[in-house]
C-alpha cells in the first residue's frame, strides 16, 4: 500500500463545486455578469451551498478553475487575480467563502502558462504556494500544460507538493500528473500518491452519456493498476473535463445540466460513489431541478462515496450489456452496482448469484439487501446461495448496499 501525501488531508474523497464544465473561461462580465468567472459567481455559489443543504450534505469546496488570473504577475512576481472580475482579491473571497462554513479551491499550472494562457507556476513554486496560503486557499488544482519535458513535469509536481507542505497551511493537492505521463509511460502511482491527494487519470467528462460511458470503460480496463492505489489521503479521479488538446479540470459531476437523461444521471452518481471518486459538481446551483438536487444530495449514496474504509470499487463481471461492480465498505458491507449499457429498447433484467460478491464472503451465511438508487427500498434478507434479479433501464444503474 502506497504511503499517502503527509498533509493529513483527503481522508475521504473531497466534495465540492467547480466552475469549469458549466461556465468555462467566460471573462466578459459586461455582457454576461451572471455567468462570467468572477468573484460574484463564487460568492453567489457559496451562498447557495450554505443555504440549500449542499454544505450539510458534504460539499465543502468552492473551486476556481482556470481564467481567474490577471495576464501578468505583479511587481513582486506574485500571481494576482484579474482586477476587474475579482476587485476584492482572492483573500477577501476566501474570507467570504470561509464565513459560509466552506473552503476555497484555486487553480494553477506546473508549466510557464496555464492551459488557457495565463501565468503558470514554473520557477515560482515556493512563491505561489506561499501566496495561496496567505490568501487562505484550501485546495490547489495543479494542471500540467506547457510543462516542457516529462522530467520538468515530475519535478514541478514534486516541488509544489513540498512547497505547499512548507507553508504550514492545510491545502489539498490535486494533480494532473498521471494523465500527462500516460501517452508516453506508465505512471508510478506509488510515487504520485506520496505527493498528491488526488490525481487525474483519463480524458474528459462532457455533458453527455458518451463521455460518462467512455470513462467507465477506461476505468474497468485499467482497474488492475489504479484500484489498489486509492485510499485515505489519495484518490483516483476517473475523469477531468477537457477541450481537446487545451483544457483539463477536476473530476466533475455534470448532473443538473443539459446532456444526461435521468437514468444516465443516476449512473454517474452511482458509479462515482462506487469508484470512490472526488465529487465535484459543475452546474449552476442557483438554477437546478429538485430531482437533480435530490440525487446529488442523496445521503445514502454520499455515505458510500465517503465510506471510511477507503477502498475503491471495481468491475467483477460483464455479461453482454450488463456490468456488475462492487465496492468493499466498512462494517463488512458492500456497495453493488448493476449497470445496463444498452442504449435501445426498454428495461431488462440481470440475474446474478450473491456468491459473486466479495469473493463469496459478502453474503456468507446471509445478508440484507437494500436498494439505494434509483429509489430507496429494502429488499430483505438472503442466504449466500441466493440469486438477485435486478431490472435496469437502458443506460441506467441500480445501486445496492449488501
VORO-449160 format. One record per residue (C-alpha): residue number from 1; x, z, y. Coordinates in steps of 0.25 Angstrom, whole numbers, padded with zeros to 4 digits, m for minus. Each point is the difference from the previous one (the first is absolute). Layout:
<nodes>
<node resi="NUM" c1="X" c3="Z" c2="Y"/>
...
</nodes>
This chain:
<nodes>
<node resi="1" c1="0000" c3="0000" c2="0000"/>
<node resi="2" c1="0006" c3="m0004" c2="0013"/>
<node resi="3" c1="0002" c3="0011" c2="0011"/>
<node resi="4" c1="m0009" c3="m0002" c2="0012"/>
<node resi="5" c1="0005" c3="m0001" c2="0014"/>
<node resi="6" c1="0003" c3="0014" c2="0004"/>
<node resi="7" c1="m0009" c3="0001" c2="0012"/>
<node resi="8" c1="m0011" c3="0007" c2="m0008"/>
<node resi="9" c1="m0011" c3="m0009" c2="0005"/>
<node resi="10" c1="m0010" c3="m0009" c2="m0007"/>
<node resi="11" c1="m0002" c3="0009" c2="m0011"/>
<node resi="12" c1="m0013" c3="m0008" c2="m0003"/>
<node resi="13" c1="m0002" c3="m0015" c2="0005"/>
<node resi="14" c1="m0001" c3="0000" c2="0015"/>
<node resi="15" c1="m0014" c3="m0003" c2="0006"/>
<node resi="16" c1="m0004" c3="m0006" c2="0014"/>
<node resi="17" c1="m0003" c3="m0012" c2="0009"/>
<node resi="18" c1="0009" c3="m0011" c2="0004"/>
<node resi="19" c1="m0003" c3="m0011" c2="0010"/>
<node resi="20" c1="0005" c3="m0012" c2="m0006"/>
<node resi="21" c1="m0009" c3="m0008" c2="m0009"/>
<node resi="22" c1="m0012" c3="0002" c2="0009"/>
<node resi="23" c1="0007" c3="m0001" c2="0014"/>
<node resi="24" c1="0013" c3="m0008" c2="m0003"/>
<node resi="25" c1="0009" c3="m0002" c2="0012"/>
<node resi="26" c1="m0011" c3="m0001" c2="0011"/>
<node resi="27" c1="0008" c3="0003" c2="0013"/>
<node resi="28" c1="m0010" c3="m0006" c2="0010"/>
<node resi="29" c1="m0008" c3="0013" c2="0005"/>
<node resi="30" c1="m0005" c3="m0007" c2="0012"/>
<node resi="31" c1="m0009" c3="m0009" c2="m0008"/>
<node resi="32" c1="m0002" c3="0008" c2="m0012"/>
<node resi="33" c1="0001" c3="0015" c2="0004"/>
<node resi="34" c1="m0007" c3="0006" c2="m0012"/>
<node resi="35" c1="0009" c3="m0007" c2="m0011"/>
<node resi="36" c1="0014" c3="m0001" c2="0006"/>
<node resi="37" c1="0011" c3="0008" c2="m0005"/>
<node resi="38" c1="0000" c3="0011" c2="0011"/>
<node resi="39" c1="m0001" c3="0015" c2="0001"/>
<node resi="40" c1="m0015" c3="m0001" c2="0003"/>
<node resi="41" c1="m0001" c3="m0006" c2="m0014"/>
<node resi="42" c1="0007" c3="0011" c2="m0007"/>
<node resi="43" c1="m0006" c3="0011" c2="0008"/>
<node resi="44" c1="m0014" c3="m0005" c2="m0003"/>
<node resi="45" c1="0003" c3="m0001" c2="m0015"/>
<node resi="46" c1="0005" c3="0014" c2="0000"/>
<node resi="47" c1="m0013" c3="0004" c2="0007"/>
<node resi="48" c1="m0008" c3="m0006" c2="m0011"/>
<node resi="49" c1="0009" c3="0005" c2="m0011"/>
<node resi="50" c1="m0002" c3="0014" c2="0005"/>
<node resi="51" c1="m0015" c3="0000" c2="0003"/>
<node resi="52" c1="m0005" c3="m0008" c2="m0012"/>
<node resi="53" c1="0006" c3="0006" c2="m0012"/>
<node resi="54" c1="0012" c3="m0009" c2="m0002"/>
<node resi="55" c1="0010" c3="0011" c2="0003"/>
<node resi="56" c1="m0007" c3="0010" c2="m0009"/>
<node resi="57" c1="0000" c3="m0010" c2="m0011"/>
<node resi="58" c1="0015" c3="0000" c2="0000"/>
<node resi="59" c1="0003" c3="m0012" c2="0009"/>
<node resi="60" c1="0010" c3="0007" c2="0009"/>
<node resi="61" c1="0010" c3="m0011" c2="0006"/>
<node resi="62" c1="m0004" c3="m0009" c2="0012"/>
<node resi="63" c1="0011" c3="m0011" c2="m0002"/>
<node resi="64" c1="0005" c3="m0010" c2="0010"/>
<node resi="65" c1="0006" c3="m0013" c2="m0006"/>
<node resi="66" c1="0008" c3="m0011" c2="0007"/>
<node resi="67" c1="m0002" c3="m0005" c2="0014"/>
<node resi="68" c1="0000" c3="0014" c2="0007"/>
<node resi="69" c1="0013" c3="m0001" c2="0007"/>
<node resi="70" c1="0005" c3="m0006" c2="0013"/>
<node resi="71" c1="0008" c3="m0012" c2="m0001"/>
<node resi="72" c1="0013" c3="0007" c2="0003"/>
<node resi="73" c1="0006" c3="0014" c2="m0002"/>
<node resi="74" c1="0001" c3="0009" c2="0012"/>
<node resi="75" c1="0013" c3="0002" c2="0008"/>
<node resi="76" c1="0005" c3="0011" c2="m0009"/>
<node resi="77" c1="m0002" c3="m0009" c2="m0013"/>
<node resi="78" c1="m0013" c3="0007" c2="m0004"/>
<node resi="79" c1="m0012" c3="m0007" c2="m0005"/>
<node resi="80" c1="m0012" c3="0000" c2="0009"/>
<node resi="81" c1="m0015" c3="m0003" c2="m0001"/>
<node resi="82" c1="m0006" c3="m0012" c2="0007"/>
<node resi="83" c1="m0003" c3="0007" c2="0014"/>
<node resi="84" c1="m0013" c3="m0008" c2="0002"/>
<node resi="85" c1="m0006" c3="0003" c2="m0013"/>
<node resi="86" c1="0006" c3="0014" c2="m0002"/>
<node resi="87" c1="0000" c3="0005" c2="0014"/>
<node resi="88" c1="0001" c3="0015" c2="m0004"/>
<node resi="89" c1="0011" c3="m0002" c2="m0010"/>
<node resi="90" c1="0001" c3="0003" c2="m0015"/>
<node resi="91" c1="0003" c3="0015" c2="0002"/>
<node resi="92" c1="m0014" c3="0001" c2="0007"/>
<node resi="93" c1="m0007" c3="m0008" c2="m0010"/>
<node resi="94" c1="0007" c3="0009" c2="m0011"/>
<node resi="95" c1="m0005" c3="0012" c2="0007"/>
<node resi="96" c1="m0014" c3="m0005" c2="0001"/>
<node resi="97" c1="0000" c3="m0004" c2="m0015"/>
<node resi="98" c1="0005" c3="0014" c2="m0003"/>
<node resi="99" c1="m0011" c3="0006" c2="0008"/>
<node resi="100" c1="m0010" c3="m0006" c2="m0009"/>
<node resi="101" c1="0007" c3="0006" c2="m0013"/>
<node resi="102" c1="0006" c3="m0013" c2="m0003"/>
<node resi="103" c1="0014" c3="m0006" c2="m0001"/>
<node resi="104" c1="0006" c3="m0012" c2="0006"/>
<node resi="105" c1="0008" c3="m0011" c2="m0007"/>
<node resi="106" c1="0008" c3="m0011" c2="0006"/>
<node resi="107" c1="0008" c3="m0013" c2="m0003"/>
<node resi="108" c1="0014" c3="m0005" c2="0001"/>
<node resi="109" c1="0009" c3="m0010" c2="m0008"/>
<node resi="110" c1="0013" c3="0001" c2="m0007"/>
<node resi="111" c1="0005" c3="m0012" c2="0007"/>
<node resi="112" c1="0003" c3="m0004" c2="0014"/>
<node resi="113" c1="m0014" c3="m0005" c2="0003"/>
<node resi="114" c1="m0013" c3="0004" c2="m0006"/>
<node resi="115" c1="m0009" c3="m0010" c2="m0008"/>
<node resi="116" c1="m0007" c3="m0004" c2="0013"/>
<node resi="117" c1="0013" c3="m0001" c2="0008"/>
<node resi="118" c1="0000" c3="0014" c2="0007"/>
<node resi="119" c1="0013" c3="0008" c2="0000"/>
<node resi="120" c1="0004" c3="0005" c2="m0013"/>
<node resi="121" c1="0009" c3="0012" c2="m0004"/>
<node resi="122" c1="0013" c3="m0006" c2="m0005"/>
<node resi="123" c1="0011" c3="0008" c2="0005"/>
<node resi="124" c1="m0010" c3="0010" c2="0007"/>
<node resi="125" c1="m0004" c3="0007" c2="m0013"/>
<node resi="126" c1="0004" c3="0014" c2="0005"/>
<node resi="127" c1="m0005" c3="m0002" c2="0014"/>
<node resi="128" c1="m0013" c3="m0006" c2="m0004"/>
<node resi="129" c1="m0002" c3="0012" c2="m0010"/>
<node resi="130" c1="0003" c3="0010" c2="0011"/>
<node resi="131" c1="m0010" c3="m0008" c2="0009"/>
<node resi="132" c1="m0011" c3="0000" c2="m0010"/>
<node resi="133" c1="0002" c3="0015" c2="m0003"/>
<node resi="134" c1="0000" c3="0004" c2="0015"/>
<node resi="135" c1="m0013" c3="m0008" c2="0001"/>
<node resi="136" c1="m0007" c3="0008" c2="m0011"/>
<node resi="137" c1="m0001" c3="m0011" c2="m0010"/>
<node resi="138" c1="m0004" c3="0004" c2="m0014"/>
<node resi="139" c1="0002" c3="m0013" c2="m0008"/>
<node resi="140" c1="0009" c3="m0012" c2="0002"/>
<node resi="141" c1="m0003" c3="m0013" c2="m0007"/>
<node resi="142" c1="0013" c3="m0007" c2="0000"/>
<node resi="143" c1="0000" c3="m0015" c2="m0002"/>
<node resi="144" c1="0010" c3="m0010" c2="m0005"/>
<node resi="145" c1="0000" c3="m0012" c2="0008"/>
<node resi="146" c1="0013" c3="m0006" c2="0007"/>
<node resi="147" c1="0009" c3="0009" c2="m0008"/>
<node resi="148" c1="0011" c3="m0011" c2="m0004"/>
<node resi="149" c1="0006" c3="0003" c2="m0013"/>
<node resi="150" c1="m0006" c3="0009" c2="m0012"/>
<node resi="151" c1="0012" c3="0009" c2="0003"/>
<node resi="152" c1="m0004" c3="0002" c2="0014"/>
<node resi="153" c1="m0015" c3="0002" c2="m0004"/>
<node resi="154" c1="0004" c3="0011" c2="m0010"/>
<node resi="155" c1="0010" c3="0007" c2="0010"/>
<node resi="156" c1="m0011" c3="0000" c2="0010"/>
<node resi="157" c1="m0010" c3="0006" c2="m0009"/>
<node resi="158" c1="0009" c3="0011" c2="m0004"/>
<node resi="159" c1="0005" c3="0003" c2="0014"/>
<node resi="160" c1="m0014" c3="0001" c2="0006"/>
<node resi="161" c1="m0004" c3="0010" c2="m0011"/>
<node resi="162" c1="0012" c3="0008" c2="0003"/>
<node resi="163" c1="m0002" c3="m0001" c2="0015"/>
<node resi="164" c1="m0015" c3="0005" c2="m0002"/>
<node resi="165" c1="0004" c3="0012" c2="m0008"/>
<node resi="166" c1="0011" c3="0004" c2="0010"/>
<node resi="167" c1="m0011" c3="0001" c2="0011"/>
<node resi="168" c1="m0006" c3="0012" c2="m0007"/>
<node resi="169" c1="m0014" c3="m0006" c2="0002"/>
<node resi="170" c1="m0009" c3="m0002" c2="m0012"/>
<node resi="171" c1="m0001" c3="m0016" c2="0001"/>
<node resi="172" c1="m0006" c3="m0007" c2="m0012"/>
<node resi="173" c1="0009" c3="m0012" c2="m0003"/>
<node resi="174" c1="m0007" c3="m0013" c2="m0004"/>
<node resi="175" c1="0009" c3="m0011" c2="m0005"/>
<node resi="176" c1="0000" c3="m0015" c2="m0003"/>
<node resi="177" c1="0013" c3="0000" c2="m0007"/>
<node resi="178" c1="m0004" c3="m0005" c2="m0014"/>
<node resi="179" c1="m0009" c3="m0011" c2="0005"/>
<node resi="180" c1="0012" c3="m0007" c2="0007"/>
<node resi="181" c1="0009" c3="0002" c2="m0012"/>
<node resi="182" c1="m0009" c3="m0006" c2="m0011"/>
<node resi="183" c1="0002" c3="m0014" c2="0003"/>
<node resi="184" c1="0015" c3="0002" c2="m0003"/>
<node resi="185" c1="0002" c3="0012" c2="m0008"/>
<node resi="186" c1="m0008" c3="0011" c2="m0008"/>
<node resi="187" c1="m0002" c3="0012" c2="0009"/>
<node resi="188" c1="0007" c3="0013" c2="m0003"/>
<node resi="189" c1="m0012" c3="0009" c2="0001"/>
<node resi="190" c1="0008" c3="0012" c2="m0004"/>
<node resi="191" c1="0008" c3="m0002" c2="0013"/>
<node resi="192" c1="m0012" c3="m0004" c2="0008"/>
<node resi="193" c1="m0007" c3="0013" c2="m0003"/>
<node resi="194" c1="0011" c3="0008" c2="0004"/>
<node resi="195" c1="m0001" c3="m0006" c2="0014"/>
<node resi="196" c1="m0015" c3="m0003" c2="0002"/>
<node resi="197" c1="m0013" c3="0006" c2="m0001"/>
<node resi="198" c1="m0008" c3="m0013" c2="m0004"/>
<node resi="199" c1="0004" c3="m0014" c2="m0001"/>
<node resi="200" c1="m0006" c3="m0014" c2="0000"/>
<node resi="201" c1="0001" c3="m0008" c2="m0013"/>
<node resi="202" c1="m0008" c3="m0012" c2="0002"/>
<node resi="203" c1="m0006" c3="m0010" c2="0010"/>
<node resi="204" c1="m0012" c3="0000" c2="0008"/>
<node resi="205" c1="m0014" c3="0007" c2="0000"/>
<node resi="206" c1="m0009" c3="m0009" c2="0007"/>
<node resi="207" c1="m0015" c3="0002" c2="0002"/>
<node resi="208" c1="m0003" c3="m0008" c2="m0013"/>
<node resi="209" c1="m0003" c3="0002" c2="m0014"/>
<node resi="210" c1="0011" c3="m0010" c2="m0004"/>
<node resi="211" c1="0010" c3="0009" c2="0007"/>
<node resi="212" c1="m0005" c3="0013" c2="m0007"/>
<node resi="213" c1="0001" c3="m0007" c2="m0013"/>
<node resi="214" c1="0014" c3="m0005" c2="0002"/>
<node resi="215" c1="0005" c3="0014" c2="0003"/>
<node resi="216" c1="m0007" c3="0006" c2="m0013"/>
<node resi="217" c1="0006" c3="m0012" c2="m0008"/>
<node resi="218" c1="0014" c3="0003" c2="0005"/>
<node resi="219" c1="m0001" c3="0015" c2="m0001"/>
<node resi="220" c1="m0004" c3="m0002" c2="m0015"/>
<node resi="221" c1="0011" c3="m0010" c2="m0003"/>
<node resi="222" c1="0011" c3="0009" c2="0006"/>
<node resi="223" c1="m0005" c3="0014" c2="m0004"/>
<node resi="224" c1="0011" c3="0003" c2="m0009"/>
<node resi="225" c1="0010" c3="0000" c2="0011"/>
<node resi="226" c1="m0009" c3="0007" c2="0011"/>
<node resi="227" c1="m0009" c3="0010" c2="m0006"/>
<node resi="228" c1="0010" c3="0009" c2="m0005"/>
<node resi="229" c1="0007" c3="0002" c2="0014"/>
<node resi="230" c1="m0013" c3="0004" c2="0007"/>
<node resi="231" c1="m0002" c3="0015" c2="0002"/>
<node resi="232" c1="0000" c3="0011" c2="0010"/>
<node resi="233" c1="0008" c3="m0004" c2="0012"/>
<node resi="234" c1="0001" c3="m0014" c2="m0003"/>
<node resi="235" c1="m0011" c3="m0011" c2="m0002"/>
<node resi="236" c1="m0002" c3="m0015" c2="m0003"/>
<node resi="237" c1="m0007" c3="m0008" c2="0010"/>
<node resi="238" c1="m0007" c3="m0010" c2="m0008"/>
<node resi="239" c1="m0001" c3="m0009" c2="0012"/>
<node resi="240" c1="0003" c3="m0002" c2="0014"/>
<node resi="241" c1="m0008" c3="m0010" c2="0009"/>
<node resi="242" c1="0008" c3="m0012" c2="0005"/>
<node resi="243" c1="m0001" c3="m0013" c2="0006"/>
<node resi="244" c1="0009" c3="m0010" c2="m0008"/>
<node resi="245" c1="0014" c3="0001" c2="0004"/>
<node resi="246" c1="m0003" c3="0009" c2="0012"/>
<node resi="247" c1="m0006" c3="0014" c2="0000"/>
<node resi="248" c1="0000" c3="0011" c2="m0010"/>
<node resi="249" c1="m0008" c3="0013" c2="0000"/>
<node resi="250" c1="m0005" c3="0013" c2="m0007"/>
<node resi="251" c1="m0009" c3="0000" c2="m0012"/>
<node resi="252" c1="m0014" c3="m0002" c2="0006"/>
<node resi="253" c1="m0014" c3="0002" c2="m0004"/>
<node resi="254" c1="m0008" c3="m0012" c2="0005"/>
<node resi="255" c1="m0013" c3="0006" c2="m0003"/>
<node resi="256" c1="m0010" c3="0000" c2="0011"/>
<node resi="257" c1="0005" c3="m0014" c2="0005"/>
<node resi="258" c1="m0006" c3="m0013" c2="m0003"/>
<node resi="259" c1="0007" c3="m0006" c2="m0012"/>
<node resi="260" c1="m0004" c3="0008" c2="m0012"/>
<node resi="261" c1="m0014" c3="0002" c2="m0007"/>
<node resi="262" c1="m0005" c3="0014" c2="m0004"/>
<node resi="263" c1="0005" c3="m0001" c2="m0014"/>
<node resi="264" c1="0014" c3="m0005" c2="0005"/>
<node resi="265" c1="0001" c3="0012" c2="0010"/>
<node resi="266" c1="m0003" c3="0009" c2="m0012"/>
<node resi="267" c1="0011" c3="m0007" c2="m0008"/>
<node resi="268" c1="0010" c3="0002" c2="0012"/>
<node resi="269" c1="m0003" c3="0015" c2="0002"/>
<node resi="270" c1="0000" c3="0003" c2="m0015"/>
<node resi="271" c1="0012" c3="m0007" c2="m0004"/>
<node resi="272" c1="0008" c3="0005" c2="0012"/>
<node resi="273" c1="m0004" c3="0014" c2="m0005"/>
<node resi="274" c1="0005" c3="m0004" c2="m0014"/>
<node resi="275" c1="0013" c3="m0005" c2="0005"/>
<node resi="276" c1="0003" c3="0013" c2="0009"/>
<node resi="277" c1="0001" c3="m0009" c2="0012"/>
<node resi="278" c1="0001" c3="0004" c2="0014"/>
<node resi="279" c1="m0014" c3="m0001" c2="0006"/>
<node resi="280" c1="0002" c3="m0007" c2="0014"/>
<node resi="281" c1="m0013" c3="m0006" c2="0005"/>
<node resi="282" c1="0001" c3="m0012" c2="0010"/>
<node resi="283" c1="m0014" c3="m0002" c2="0005"/>
<node resi="284" c1="m0008" c3="0004" c2="0013"/>
<node resi="285" c1="m0005" c3="0014" c2="m0003"/>
<node resi="286" c1="m0008" c3="m0001" c2="0013"/>
<node resi="287" c1="m0009" c3="m0010" c2="m0007"/>
<node resi="288" c1="m0001" c3="0002" c2="m0015"/>
<node resi="289" c1="m0011" c3="m0001" c2="m0009"/>
<node resi="290" c1="m0006" c3="0013" c2="m0007"/>
<node resi="291" c1="0003" c3="m0006" c2="m0013"/>
<node resi="292" c1="0015" c3="m0003" c2="0003"/>
<node resi="293" c1="0001" c3="0014" c2="0006"/>
<node resi="294" c1="m0006" c3="0007" c2="m0012"/>
<node resi="295" c1="0010" c3="m0008" c2="m0009"/>
<node resi="296" c1="0012" c3="0003" c2="0008"/>
<node resi="297" c1="m0004" c3="0015" c2="0001"/>
<node resi="298" c1="m0004" c3="0002" c2="m0014"/>
<node resi="299" c1="0006" c3="0013" c2="m0004"/>
<node resi="300" c1="0001" c3="m0002" c2="m0015"/>
<node resi="301" c1="0008" c3="m0013" c2="0002"/>
<node resi="302" c1="0009" c3="0006" c2="0010"/>
<node resi="303" c1="0002" c3="0012" c2="m0009"/>
<node resi="304" c1="0005" c3="m0010" c2="m0011"/>
<node resi="305" c1="0009" c3="m0007" c2="0010"/>
<node resi="306" c1="0006" c3="0014" c2="0005"/>
<node resi="307" c1="0001" c3="0006" c2="m0014"/>
<node resi="308" c1="0012" c3="0010" c2="0001"/>
<node resi="309" c1="0006" c3="m0004" c2="m0014"/>
<node resi="310" c1="0004" c3="m0012" c2="0008"/>
<node resi="311" c1="0000" c3="m0010" c2="m0011"/>
<node resi="312" c1="m0003" c3="m0015" c2="0003"/>
<node resi="313" c1="m0010" c3="m0007" c2="m0009"/>
<node resi="314" c1="0002" c3="m0013" c2="m0009"/>
<node resi="315" c1="m0007" c3="m0010" c2="m0007"/>
<node resi="316" c1="m0001" c3="0003" c2="m0015"/>
<node resi="317" c1="m0007" c3="m0012" c2="m0005"/>
<node resi="318" c1="m0006" c3="m0014" c2="0004"/>
<node resi="319" c1="m0011" c3="m0007" c2="m0007"/>
<node resi="320" c1="m0004" c3="m0013" c2="0006"/>
<node resi="321" c1="m0005" c3="0003" c2="0014"/>
<node resi="322" c1="m0001" c3="0015" c2="m0002"/>
<node resi="323" c1="0012" c3="0010" c2="0003"/>
<node resi="324" c1="0001" c3="0014" c2="m0004"/>
<node resi="325" c1="0008" c3="0009" c2="0008"/>
<node resi="326" c1="0003" c3="0015" c2="m0001"/>
<node resi="327" c1="0007" c3="0011" c2="0009"/>
<node resi="328" c1="0004" c3="0013" c2="m0005"/>
<node resi="329" c1="m0005" c3="0012" c2="0008"/>
<node resi="330" c1="0002" c3="0014" c2="0001"/>
<node resi="331" c1="m0008" c3="0010" c2="m0009"/>
<node resi="332" c1="0002" c3="m0010" c2="m0012"/>
<node resi="333" c1="m0010" c3="m0010" c2="0007"/>
<node resi="334" c1="0001" c3="m0015" c2="0001"/>
<node resi="335" c1="m0006" c3="m0010" c2="0010"/>
<node resi="336" c1="m0004" c3="m0012" c2="m0007"/>
<node resi="337" c1="m0003" c3="m0014" c2="0007"/>
<node resi="338" c1="m0008" c3="m0011" c2="m0007"/>
<node resi="339" c1="0002" c3="m0013" c2="0009"/>
<node resi="340" c1="m0007" c3="m0013" c2="m0002"/>
<node resi="341" c1="0008" c3="m0011" c2="0006"/>
<node resi="342" c1="m0011" c3="m0011" c2="m0003"/>
<node resi="343" c1="m0005" c3="m0007" c2="0012"/>
<node resi="344" c1="m0012" c3="m0006" c2="m0006"/>
<node resi="345" c1="m0013" c3="0004" c2="m0006"/>
<node resi="346" c1="m0006" c3="0014" c2="m0001"/>
<node resi="347" c1="0004" c3="0014" c2="m0005"/>
<node resi="348" c1="0007" c3="0001" c2="m0013"/>
<node resi="349" c1="0003" c3="0011" c2="m0010"/>
<node resi="350" c1="0013" c3="0004" c2="m0004"/>
<node resi="351" c1="0001" c3="0010" c2="m0012"/>
<node resi="352" c1="0013" c3="0008" c2="m0004"/>
<node resi="353" c1="0003" c3="0011" c2="m0008"/>
<node resi="354" c1="0004" c3="0014" c2="0006"/>
<node resi="355" c1="0012" c3="0000" c2="m0009"/>
<node resi="356" c1="0006" c3="m0011" c2="0009"/>
<node resi="357" c1="0002" c3="0011" c2="0011"/>
<node resi="358" c1="0012" c3="0009" c2="0002"/>
<node resi="359" c1="0007" c3="m0005" c2="m0013"/>
<node resi="360" c1="m0012" c3="0005" c2="m0007"/>
<node resi="361" c1="0000" c3="0014" c2="0006"/>
<node resi="362" c1="m0009" c3="m0001" c2="0012"/>
<node resi="363" c1="m0012" c3="0003" c2="m0008"/>
<node resi="364" c1="0005" c3="0008" c2="m0012"/>
<node resi="365" c1="m0008" c3="0006" c2="m0005"/>
<node resi="366" c1="m0011" c3="m0002" c2="0010"/>
<node resi="367" c1="m0001" c3="m0003" c2="0015"/>
<node resi="368" c1="m0011" c3="m0001" c2="0011"/>
<node resi="369" c1="m0001" c3="m0013" c2="0008"/>
<node resi="370" c1="m0004" c3="m0002" c2="0014"/>
<node resi="371" c1="m0003" c3="m0013" c2="0008"/>
<node resi="372" c1="0006" c3="0001" c2="0014"/>
<node resi="373" c1="m0002" c3="m0015" c2="0004"/>
<node resi="374" c1="m0008" c3="m0008" c2="0004"/>
<node resi="375" c1="m0009" c3="0012" c2="m0001"/>
<node resi="376" c1="0002" c3="0015" c2="m0004"/>
<node resi="377" c1="m0007" c3="0005" c2="m0013"/>
<node resi="378" c1="0004" c3="0008" c2="m0013"/>
<node resi="379" c1="0000" c3="m0008" c2="m0013"/>
<node resi="380" c1="0001" c3="0012" c2="m0009"/>
<node resi="381" c1="0009" c3="0005" c2="m0011"/>
<node resi="382" c1="0007" c3="m0009" c2="m0010"/>
<node resi="383" c1="0009" c3="0002" c2="m0012"/>
<node resi="384" c1="0014" c3="m0006" c2="m0001"/>
<node resi="385" c1="m0005" c3="m0011" c2="m0010"/>
<node resi="386" c1="m0012" c3="m0004" c2="0010"/>
<node resi="387" c1="m0001" c3="m0014" c2="0007"/>
<node resi="388" c1="m0004" c3="m0002" c2="0014"/>
<node resi="389" c1="m0008" c3="m0012" c2="0004"/>
<node resi="390" c1="0001" c3="m0003" c2="0015"/>
<node resi="391" c1="m0008" c3="m0010" c2="0008"/>
<node resi="392" c1="0009" c3="m0006" c2="0012"/>
<node resi="393" c1="m0004" c3="m0010" c2="0010"/>
<node resi="394" c1="0008" c3="m0013" c2="0003"/>
<node resi="395" c1="0013" c3="0004" c2="0008"/>
<node resi="396" c1="m0005" c3="0015" c2="m0001"/>
<node resi="397" c1="0006" c3="0012" c2="m0006"/>
<node resi="398" c1="m0006" c3="0013" c2="m0007"/>
<node resi="399" c1="0008" c3="0012" c2="0003"/>
<node resi="400" c1="m0001" c3="0012" c2="m0010"/>
<node resi="401" c1="0006" c3="0013" c2="m0001"/>
<node resi="402" c1="0003" c3="0005" c2="m0014"/>
</nodes>
